[in-house]
Amino acid sequence: MDLSQIGALPYLKVLALGSYIFTNERETDWIASLKRSNRSGGLEEPYLDDCPILHKAGQYGPLTTGGYPVPGTVIYGVGQNKNTYIFENSIKWHHVLSGWKNSMRGLKKFVMGGKDWSYEFLTTKAILQQDEYADID
């Protein structure tokens, strides 16, 4: 699923993604764009549970112009298909989070990881009051 194809969600305040693999910058940009396109003031609580950014992968072709497998094509076993494409992604979470810090000013809570979600979450304000984050404004 390509998140960038969903479009604007005008009243979305909370977004929870689990086991979603980000494959390109359009998808992380879509999350940041919710601030600009959201009539209710923007996304306040993103939860990303086990959501890595794909760094490198091999994919049997053919592929769409966006780099996704063409729907309906058969993926052959190793060595049977000569049209293998190597995908390498240059974006990393530190790039994405740095951009989100500047563009998503309405955040009240941001949770990312792959842990048990039954524990108490700290708000952004509470996290920034901790000593190790004293230099972040």
BELJOJO-V827575 format. One record per residue. N is the residue number from 1. RES is the residue in one small letter. SS is DSSP state (A for helix, B for strand, O for the rest). PSI is psi in radians with two decimals (* if undefined). Layout:
N:RES:SS:PSI + N:RES:SS:PSI
This chain:
1:m:O:2.28 + 2:d:O:1.89 + 3:l:A:-0.56 + 4:s:A:-0.30 + 5:q:A:-0.13 + 6:i:O:-0.64 + 7:g:O:-2.92 + 8:a:O:2.48 + 9:l:O:1.63 + 10:p:O:-0.37 + 11:y:O:0.27 + 12:l:O:2.18 + 13:k:O:-0.58 + 14:v:B:2.28 + 15:l:B:2.12 + 16:a:B:2.10 + 17:l:B:2.34 + 18:g:B:2.30 + 19:s:O:0.67 + 20:y:O:2.32 + 21:i:O:2.05 + 22:f:B:2.22 + 23:t:O:-0.24 + 24:n:O:2.92 + 25:e:A:-0.43 + 26:r:A:-0.63 + 27:e:A:-0.75 + 28:t:A:-0.58 + 29:d:A:-0.59 + 30:w:A:-0.74 + 31:i:A:-0.78 + 32:a:A:-0.57 + 33:s:A:-0.28 + 34:l:A:-0.45 + 35:k:A:-0.78 + 36:r:A:-0.60 + 37:s:A:0.00 + 38:n:O:2.00 + 39:r:O:-0.25 + 40:s:O:0.22 + 41:g:O:-0.09 + 42:g:O:2.96 + 43:l:O:2.30 + 44:e:O:-0.53 + 45:e:B:1.60 + 46:p:B:2.36 + 47:y:B:2.07 + 48:l:B:1.80 + 49:d:B:1.94 + 50:d:O:1.02 + 51:c:O:1.44 + 52:p:O:2.89 + 53:i:B:2.23 + 54:l:O:2.16 + 55:h:O:-0.86 + 56:k:B:2.43 + 57:a:B:2.69 + 58:g:B:2.41 + 59:q:B:2.31 + 60:y:B:2.40 + 61:g:O:3.12 + 62:p:O:2.78 + 63:l:B:2.72 + 64:t:O:3.02 + 65:t:O:-0.41 + 66:g:O:-0.05 + 67:g:O:0.19 + 68:y:O:2.67 + 69:p:B:2.48 + 70:v:O:2.17 + 71:p:O:2.40 + 72:g:O:-0.08 + 73:t:O:2.65 + 74:v:O:2.33 + 75:i:O:2.11 + 76:y:O:2.86 + 77:g:O:2.93 + 78:v:O:2.34 + 79:g:O:-0.20 + 80:q:O:-0.36 + 81:n:O:2.15 + 82:k:O:-0.16 + 83:n:O:1.20 + 84:t:B:2.26 + 85:y:B:2.37 + 86:i:B:2.18 + 87:f:B:2.21 + 88:e:B:2.28 + 89:n:O:2.27 + 90:s:O:-0.26 + 91:i:O:2.55 + 92:k:O:2.86 + 93:w:A:-0.62 + 94:h:A:-0.50 + 95:h:A:-0.82 + 96:v:A:-0.86 + 97:l:A:-0.61 + 98:s:A:-0.75 + 99:g:A:-0.71 + 100:w:A:-0.61 + 101:k:A:-0.68 + 102:n:A:-0.52 + 103:s:A:-0.32 + 104:m:O:1.19 + 105:r:O:-0.27 + 106:g:O:0.10 + 107:l:O:2.35 + 108:k:O:-0.52 + 109:k:B:2.34 + 110:f:B:2.13 + 111:v:B:2.25 + 112:m:B:2.39 + 113:g:B:-2.77 + 114:g:O:0.72 + 115:k:O:-3.09 + 116:d:O:2.18 + 117:w:O:0.20 + 118:s:O:-0.01 + 119:y:O:2.86 + 120:e:O:2.30 + 121:f:O:2.52 + 122:l:O:2.49 + 123:t:O:2.86 + 124:t:A:-0.72 + 125:k:A:-0.77 + 126:a:A:-0.68 + 127:i:A:-0.78 + 128:l:A:-0.29 + 129:q:O:-0.17 + 130:q:O:2.58 + 131:d:A:-0.71 + 132:e:A:-0.21 + 133:y:A:0.29 + 134:a:O:-0.49 + 135:d:O:-0.01 + 136:i:O:2.26 + 137:d:O:*
